[in-house]
């Protein structure tokens, strides 16, 4: 009798544990410094049939079980897929005259596409481009045909790939790369996705981060995959977490860094209980030969070795030591002048 009672108690405890334990014990859907510390990305090598291009944006339509993929390529192309891996061009698709797509669902059959557009009549405010890169938007009812809306939302989004995130309260976050006043990922906020206010400071106080792909997790935390600039080596994917979408913690170790290959311009989506990442895969760092591939991201606990920062001015009180690109270039920041100089073989900003 006692053994039977013990066995029943043990079985009840086991059943209770199975009901309260997440389905993916190692992939808990919460972004914290601890859960990104052991994160892994099971990336795939693209095949000859993988879509060419960079800057993938993916949207999953729950109603039809269809994945849509927009790429930055010549010509820019829309693809569809039933598994997010094998893609086919969508016939009759129309896209705005731009690149670096970011899709937001506004309501039933109501979608907004943010995209970058080059203004050939305006000089760039940053050194990485001769012409100004602006943020505009288009609308659609079916994800396939798009109508560009008039006006420019943000007159300068530097270089790299911007991304817009809509929060549950209806407000918006814009993540973009700039060199104003130092290189890195910047954040802008908006109550409606149309009028934007830029925040000072760069994400994680890291000047090498580009191409942000943020995501709000089910518990309200935020996850981001970004890539590095490359510099003297090939580009790598990095992972960050945030409690509020504004203050970010960067894991020191790369998330994905295949030898001799640049991995860049990620897109991050939570589909069901799976975190999936799509990105450009460029052998030898040659973006002209980049193809789009993907992988499954698993969050799991690990040893925390991170760099923390907020997107406030205090997180970037000095540009000294940050990487720069052209020797002799000068830049003003918070009343001080910085000069791009070679120090120990590397170009960095030095306060004059």
C-alpha positions, -999 to 999 in steps of 0.1 A, spaced: 0 0 0 28 24 9 47 16 -23 15 22 -43 9 55 -26 46 65 -33 43 55 -69 11 75 -73 27 105 -57 57 103 -79 36 99 -110 15 130 -100 47 150 -95 60 139 -129 28 148 -146 27 182 -128 63 189 -139 55 180 -175 26 204 -175 46 233 -161 79 229 -178 83 248 -212 81 226 -243 117 236 -252 135 235 -219 167 248 -234 149 273 -256 129 293 -231 113 322 -249 128 350 -228 157 372 -238 181 379 -209 219 380 -206 217 345 -192 195 330 -220 216 345 -248 249 334 -231 244 298 -243 224 306 -274 233 287 -306 223 291 -343 221 260 -364 228 277 -397 225 261 -431 248 265 -461 229 279 -490 224 259 -522 226 270 -558 188 275 -557 189 298 -526 177 333 -534 205 357 -543 209 390 -525 214 405 -490 191 422 -464 164 395 -462 131 404 -446 107 376 -438 70 377 -429 49 346 -420 12 347 -428 -5 325 -402 -38 324 -422 -22 307 -452 9 291 -437 30 310 -462 64 326 -457 72 357 -477 108 368 -483 120 402 -497 156 406 -507 178 434 -517 191 424 -551 191 435 -587 162 432 -593 146 432 -559 124 402 -556 96 388 -535 96 350 -529 72 327 -511 76 294 -493 57 268 -473 87 259 -450 108 290 -450 137 272 -467 127 264 -503 117 297 -521 99 305 -554 94 340 -569 59 355 -566 44 363 -599 29 398 -603 45 412 -572 52 449 -572 78 466 -549 86 502 -541 117 518 -557 140 510 -528 157 483 -507 162 471 -471 125 461 -464 109 460 -430 73 447 -428 48 456 -400 12 444 -397 -11 472 -389 -44 453 -389 -64 427 -409 -53 429 -445 -34 461 -437 4 461 -439 31 487 -439 65 483 -456 93 505 -444 122 507 -469 154 527 -477 156 550 -507 185 569 -521 179 606 -527 202 614 -557 197 652 -552 209 653 -516 244 648 -502 248 622 -475 253 633 -440 276 604 -433 309 593 -449 297 558 -459 275 571 -488 278 599 -513 240 603 -515 214 605 -487 197 573 -476 161 581 -465 134 561 -448 100 559 -466 71 535 -465 45 517 -487 12 500 -479 -5 468 -490 -36 447 -483 -21 414 -496 18 415 -490 23 412 -528 13 445 -544 26 477 -527 17 514 -530 44 539 -521 32 567 -499 44 603 -504 69 620 -482 101 610 -463 98 597 -427 134 600 -417 157 621 -439 189 602 -430 193 566 -418 231 564 -425 242 531 -439 234 495 -431 199 480 -429 172 498 -408 144 478 -391 111 490 -377 94 472 -348 58 478 -337 51 473 -300 18 459 -285 8 493 -273 9 506 -309 41 526 -306 72 520 -328 109 515 -325 133 522 -354 168 507 -353 193 520 -379 230 524 -385 246 558 -387 279 576 -381 263 606 -365 284 613 -344 299 578 -341 294 546 -360 269 521 -345 232 512 -342 209 540 -332 173 540 -320 144 563 -329 109 562 -313 75 570 -327 39 570 -314 25 561 -348 53 549 -370 53 581 -391 68 608 -369 101 598 -354 124 611 -326 160 600 -327 176 590 -294 213 597 -287 239 570 -281 245 537 -298 233 502 -289 256 483 -265 281 511 -269 296 490 -298 307 508 -329 311 475 -349 274 465 -348 253 469 -379 221 456 -395 198 452 -365 171 426 -364 151 431 -332 122 411 -319 98 414 -289 95 381 -270 62 367 -255 73 378 -220 80 414 -231 118 411 -232 136 419 -265 160 399 -286 183 412 -313 205 396 -339 230 420 -357 261 416 -378 295 432 -375 310 456 -400 337 431 -410 366 456 -410 397 435 -415 379 402 -414 346 387 -426 313 397 -410 298 377 -380 264 375 -364 260 388 -328 232 384 -303 218 409 -278 190 411 -252 171 439 -236 144 444 -210 128 473 -227 140 476 -263 162 506 -254 189 493 -231 208 464 -247 233 438 -235 257 423 -261 271 388 -257 309 390 -263 312 358 -283 299 357 -319 267 338 -325 278 326 -359 312 331 -375 319 306 -403 355 307 -415 360 327 -447 324 337 -450 306 369 -442 272 363 -425 252 396 -425 219 414 -426 198 391 -404 161 388 -401 147 374 -369 112 359 -364 94 339 -338 71 314 -355 52 292 -331 78 283 -305 107 285 -330 131 313 -334 143 315 -370 170 336 -385 175 344 -422 207 361 -433 230 368 -462 258 342 -467 287 357 -487 318 335 -493 350 355 -490 330 385 -479 318 392 -515 283 406 -512 278 403 -549 278 365 -545 256 365 -514 227 341 -511 200 339 -485 200 311 -460 186 304 -425 189 286 -393 172 278 -360 181 298 -330 180 282 -295 182 303 -263 197 285 -234 215 294 -202 253 299 -203 281 318 -186 274 355 -189 302 375 -206 286 406 -219 288 443 -226 259 464 -213 248 499 -224 218 520 -228 209 541 -258 214 573 -237 240 599 -242 257 587 -210 266 554 -226 286 572 -253 302 600 -234 334 596 -253 342 586 -289 379 580 -281 391 546 -292 361 539 -314 369 526 -349 369 551 -379 374 547 -416 394 576 -430 426 590 -415 425 627 -409 387 629 -408 373 651 -380 340 649 -361 324 669 -333 307 652 -304 293 668 -273 314 699 -278 347 681 -284 365 674 -317 377 639 -326 403 631 -353 406 597 -371 442 585 -365 461 553 -368 469 539 -334 487 505 -332 478 497 -368 441 505 -364 421 537 -374 403 551 -343 388 583 -331 411 603 -309 400 634 -289 419 664 -301 
